[in-house]
Amino acid sequence: MTALALLVPLAFGLGILALLFFGWTLRNGQYDDPDGAASRILFDETRENPPCKPKPSR
């Protein structure tokens, strides 16, 4: 029974901490563009300077 006296408040505290962290991520704009990265992979970007080719090893 003494374990419940410790674990129940600990569980509530971790739940409150998770909700606060979720609210912080919402305010910082973490979820503003969820489809951006998924659609960005489908299109090629034009590069002004193409990557250099490595020199052949001898």
C-alpha positions in Angstrom: 0.0 0.0 0.0 2.9 2.4 0.6 4.0 1.8 -3.0 0.7 3.3 -4.2 1.2 6.3 -2.0 4.4 7.0 -4.0 3.4 5.8 -7.5 0.0 7.5 -7.9 1.4 11.1 -7.2 4.4 10.2 -9.4 2.1 9.2 -12.3 0.0 12.4 -11.9 3.1 14.5 -11.9 4.5 12.9 -15.0 1.2 13.3 -16.7 1.1 17.0 -15.9 4.7 17.3 -17.0 3.8 15.7 -20.4 0.9 18.1 -20.9 3.1 21.1 -20.1 5.7 19.9 -22.6 3.0 19.3 -25.2 1.6 22.8 -24.7 5.2 24.2 -25.0 5.6 22.4 -28.4 2.3 23.8 -29.6 3.3 27.4 -28.7 6.6 27.0 -30.5 5.1 25.9 -33.8 6.3 22.3 -33.9 3.0 21.1 -35.6 2.5 24.0 -38.0 3.4 22.2 -41.2 3.1 18.4 -40.8 2.9 17.7 -44.5 5.8 19.9 -45.6 8.5 17.4 -45.2 6.4 14.6 -46.8 5.8 16.7 -49.9 9.3 18.2 -50.1 10.8 14.8 -50.8 8.8 14.5 -54.0 10.2 17.6 -55.8 13.7 18.2 -56.9 15.3 21.4 -55.9 17.4 23.3 -58.5 20.9 23.9 -57.2 23.0 26.8 -58.3 26.2 25.0 -57.5 26.1 21.2 -58.1 28.1 19.1 -55.7 31.8 18.5 -56.7 32.7 15.1 -58.1 35.3 13.3 -56.0 38.8 12.8 -57.6 39.4 9.2 -58.6 41.9 7.4 -56.4 44.9 5.9 -57.9 
